[in-house]
């Protein structure tokens, strides 16, 4: 995948982008393998999915770069390279992801369908990111954001792998639906981890409403008022620990596991 990416015109001579891609690639992100699994599920080979995996890798890095800036994540790459440069590289990676598919050896119909899937995923995800920073205040809005921001990436990753592996449009669409469900699971998993993280995750500090935090804020339970008081004091380790205990006691963590 890294070798395929390095051959894409426009990034082949961009040292900073190449270094970022190779550094993240060295951690072997599981998400990058989704197109391979989608391809193999329809009888294709892993070689047929390399371009799709490169496209998903580009989108993954781009989405994280933007998400970290929107969330003011203290660990985001923008702190190292600067926000203007991070925004520029995120745009470049979105284009490189489409180029990764455009230059692959798949038959034209499959290539076009994969390009459409990727393009729609990027557009939908950016809309979800915009809604997310408005901090959903109820559960219906939370799920709308999840299905707009988180699910499309995983759905497209399986779908384009299936398309480039020779799968039918119908089967690829079903794999996309499976990817959407998987994306919801990933979001809930991340929300649970983030809510119990020490020191306070940006979800606490920035006012974002992850599923457990949202549950503790809107469900009627004995500690609700105390939780609302603690919410804005999560930078204090003792206050954060008390708020996290309430998340467990009120059922917020159990609810996330159930979902």
C-alpha positions as CSV (number, residue, x, y, z in Angstrom):
1,X,0.0,0.0,0.0
2,X,2.8,2.4,0.9
3,X,4.6,1.6,-2.4
4,X,1.4,2.2,-4.4
5,X,0.8,5.5,-2.6
6,X,4.3,6.7,-3.3
7,X,3.7,6.3,-7.0
8,X,0.7,8.6,-7.1
9,X,1.4,11.7,-9.2
10,X,1.4,14.8,-7.0
11,X,2.5,13.1,-3.8
12,X,5.5,11.2,-5.2
13,X,7.7,14.3,-4.7
14,X,6.0,15.7,-1.5
15,X,8.4,14.5,1.2
16,X,6.3,15.7,4.2
17,X,3.2,13.8,2.9
18,X,5.3,10.7,2.1
19,X,6.8,10.8,5.6
20,X,3.4,11.1,7.3
21,X,1.9,8.3,5.3
22,X,4.8,5.9,5.9
23,X,4.8,6.7,9.7
24,X,1.1,5.9,10.0
25,X,1.4,2.9,7.7
26,X,4.1,1.5,10.0
27,X,1.5,1.1,12.8
28,X,-0.5,-1.2,10.4
29,X,-4.0,0.4,11.0
30,X,-6.7,-2.3,10.9
31,X,-9.1,0.0,9.0
32,X,-6.8,-0.1,6.0
33,X,-7.4,-3.8,5.6
34,X,-11.2,-3.5,5.1
35,X,-11.0,-3.2,1.3
36,X,-8.9,-6.3,1.2
37,X,-11.5,-8.2,3.2
38,X,-14.2,-6.9,1.1
39,X,-12.3,-7.9,-2.0
40,X,-11.6,-11.4,-0.8
41,X,-15.2,-11.8,0.4
42,X,-16.3,-11.7,-3.3
43,X,-13.6,-14.1,-4.5
44,X,-11.0,-11.4,-5.4
45,X,-7.3,-11.4,-4.4
46,X,-5.5,-9.1,-2.0
47,X,-3.5,-7.7,-5.0
48,X,-6.7,-6.4,-6.6
49,X,-7.5,-4.4,-3.4
50,X,-4.1,-2.6,-3.0
51,X,-5.4,0.5,-4.8
52,X,-8.6,0.5,-2.7
53,X,-6.6,0.1,0.5
54,X,-4.4,3.1,-0.6
55,X,-7.5,5.1,-1.2
56,X,-9.0,4.2,2.2
57,X,-5.6,5.0,3.8
58,X,-5.6,8.4,2.3
59,X,-9.1,9.1,3.4
60,X,-8.4,7.8,6.9
61,X,-5.4,10.1,7.4
62,X,-7.3,13.1,5.9
63,X,-10.4,12.6,8.1
64,X,-8.3,12.3,11.2
65,X,-6.3,15.4,10.4
66,X,-9.5,17.4,10.0
67,X,-11.2,15.8,13.0
68,X,-8.3,16.6,15.3
69,X,-8.4,20.2,14.3
70,X,-12.2,20.5,14.7
71,X,-11.9,18.8,18.1
72,X,-8.8,20.8,19.1
73,X,-7.2,17.5,20.0
74,X,-4.0,18.2,21.9
75,X,-2.3,15.2,20.2
76,X,-3.3,16.2,16.6
77,X,-0.7,16.4,13.8
78,X,-1.6,20.1,13.4
79,X,0.4,20.9,16.5
80,X,3.5,19.5,14.9
81,X,3.1,20.9,11.3
82,X,0.8,23.8,11.9
83,X,-2.9,24.1,11.2
84,X,-2.6,25.6,7.7
85,X,-0.2,22.9,6.5
86,X,-2.4,20.2,8.1
87,X,-5.5,21.5,6.3
88,X,-3.6,21.6,3.0
89,X,-2.3,18.1,3.4
90,X,-5.8,16.8,4.3
91,X,-7.1,18.3,1.0
92,X,-4.2,16.7,-0.9
93,X,-4.9,13.3,0.6
94,X,-8.6,13.4,-0.3
95,X,-7.6,13.9,-3.9
96,X,-4.9,11.3,-3.7
97,X,-7.4,8.8,-2.5
98,X,-9.5,9.3,-5.6
99,X,-6.4,9.2,-7.8
100,X,-5.4,5.9,-6.2
101,X,-8.6,4.3,-7.6
102,X,-8.5,6.2,-10.9
103,X,-5.1,4.8,-11.8
104,X,-5.9,1.1,-10.8
105,X,-6.2,-1.8,-13.3
106,X,-9.8,-2.7,-12.6
107,X,-12.4,-2.6,-15.4
108,X,-13.8,0.8,-16.1
109,X,-17.3,0.2,-14.7
110,X,-16.0,-1.1,-11.3
111,X,-13.5,1.8,-11.2
112,X,-16.2,4.4,-11.8
113,X,-18.5,2.8,-9.1
114,X,-15.6,2.8,-6.6
115,X,-14.8,6.4,-7.4
116,X,-18.4,7.4,-6.8
117,X,-18.5,5.5,-3.5
118,X,-15.4,7.2,-2.3
119,X,-16.5,10.7,-3.4
120,X,-19.9,10.3,-1.7
121,X,-18.2,9.0,1.5
122,X,-15.9,12.0,1.7
123,X,-18.8,14.5,1.2
124,X,-21.1,12.7,3.7
125,X,-18.3,12.4,6.3
126,X,-17.4,16.1,6.1
127,X,-21.1,17.0,6.7
128,X,-21.1,14.7,9.7
129,X,-18.0,16.4,11.0
130,X,-19.7,19.8,10.7
131,X,-22.8,18.5,12.6
132,X,-20.6,16.9,15.3
133,X,-18.9,20.1,16.3
134,X,-22.4,21.5,17.1
135,X,-22.5,19.0,20.0
136,X,-25.7,16.9,19.7
137,X,-28.1,17.6,22.5
138,X,-30.3,14.5,22.2
139,X,-30.0,10.9,21.3
140,X,-31.7,11.2,17.9
141,X,-29.2,13.8,16.8
142,X,-26.3,11.8,18.2
143,X,-27.2,8.8,16.0
144,X,-27.8,11.0,13.0
145,X,-24.2,12.3,13.4
146,X,-22.8,8.8,13.9
147,X,-24.4,7.5,10.7
148,X,-23.3,10.6,8.8
149,X,-19.8,11.0,10.2
150,X,-18.5,7.6,11.2
151,X,-20.4,4.9,9.3
152,X,-19.8,6.0,5.6
153,X,-16.0,5.5,5.8
154,X,-16.3,1.8,6.9
155,X,-19.2,1.2,4.4
156,X,-17.2,2.6,1.5
157,X,-14.1,0.7,2.5
158,X,-15.8,-2.7,2.2
159,X,-17.8,-1.6,-0.8
160,X,-14.9,-0.5,-3.0
161,X,-12.9,-3.6,-2.1
162,X,-15.8,-5.7,-3.3
163,X,-16.2,-3.7,-6.5
164,X,-12.5,-3.9,-7.4
165,X,-12.5,-7.6,-6.6
166,X,-15.2,-8.2,-9.3
167,X,-18.2,-8.4,-7.0
168,X,-21.7,-7.5,-8.2
169,X,-23.2,-4.1,-7.4
170,X,-25.8,-5.8,-5.2
171,X,-23.2,-7.7,-3.1
172,X,-21.0,-4.7,-2.8
173,X,-24.0,-2.7,-1.6
174,X,-24.7,-5.3,1.1
175,X,-21.1,-5.2,2.2
176,X,-21.5,-1.4,2.4
177,X,-24.5,-1.9,4.8
178,X,-22.3,-4.2,6.9
179,X,-19.6,-1.6,7.0
180,X,-22.1,1.0,8.2
181,X,-23.0,-1.2,11.2
182,X,-19.3,-1.8,11.9
183,X,-18.7,1.9,11.8
184,X,-21.4,2.5,14.4
185,X,-19.8,-0.1,16.6
186,X,-16.4,1.5,16.2
187,X,-17.8,4.9,17.2
188,X,-19.5,3.6,20.3
189,X,-16.3,1.7,21.2
190,X,-14.3,4.9,20.9
191,X,-16.8,6.9,22.9
192,X,-16.6,4.4,25.8
193,X,-12.8,4.5,25.8
194,X,-12.7,8.2,25.5
195,X,-15.2,8.8,28.3
196,X,-13.0,6.7,30.7
197,X,-9.7,8.0,29.7
198,X,-7.3,9.8,32.1
199,X,-6.5,12.7,31.9
200,X,-9.7,14.1,30.4
201,X,-10.3,13.4,26.7
202,X,-11.2,16.4,24.5
203,X,-14.8,15.1,24.6
204,X,-15.0,16.4,28.2
205,X,-13.0,19.6,27.8
206,X,-14.5,20.7,24.5
207,X,-18.1,20.1,25.4
208,X,-18.6,17.3,22.9
209,X,-21.4,14.8,23.7
210,X,-20.2,11.2,23.3
211,X,-22.8,8.6,23.9
212,X,-22.0,7.9,27.6
213,X,-21.7,11.6,28.4
214,X,-24.9,12.4,26.6
215,X,-26.7,9.6,28.5
216,X,-25.6,10.9,31.9
217,X,-26.7,14.4,30.9
218,X,-30.2,13.7,29.6
219,X,-31.4,10.6,31.4
220,X,-33.2,11.1,34.7
221,X,-31.0,9.5,37.4
222,X,-30.1,10.5,41.0
223,X,-26.6,11.8,40.1
224,X,-27.7,13.8,37.0
225,X,-27.3,17.3,38.6
226,X,-24.0,16.4,40.2
227,X,-22.8,15.1,36.8
228,X,-23.8,18.3,35.1
229,X,-21.8,20.3,37.7
230,X,-18.7,18.1,37.2
231,X,-18.9,18.1,33.4
232,X,-17.2,21.5,33.2
233,X,-14.5,20.7,35.8
234,X,-13.1,17.5,34.1
235,X,-9.6,19.0,33.8
236,X,-9.4,18.4,37.6
237,X,-8.4,14.7,38.0
238,X,-10.5,14.2,41.1
239,X,-13.6,15.8,39.5
240,X,-13.1,13.7,36.4
241,X,-12.8,10.5,38.4
242,X,-16.0,11.3,40.2
243,X,-17.8,12.0,36.9
244,X,-16.5,8.8,35.4
245,X,-17.8,6.9,38.5
246,X,-21.2,8.4,37.8
247,X,-21.0,7.2,34.2
248,X,-20.7,3.7,35.5
249,X,-23.3,4.0,38.3
250,X,-26.0,5.6,36.2
251,X,-25.9,3.0,33.5
252,X,-24.2,5.1,30.8
253,X,-21.4,2.7,30.2
254,X,-23.7,-0.3,30.2
255,X,-26.0,1.4,27.7
256,X,-23.0,1.9,25.4
257,X,-22.0,-1.7,25.6
258,X,-25.6,-2.8,25.0
259,X,-25.8,-0.6,21.9
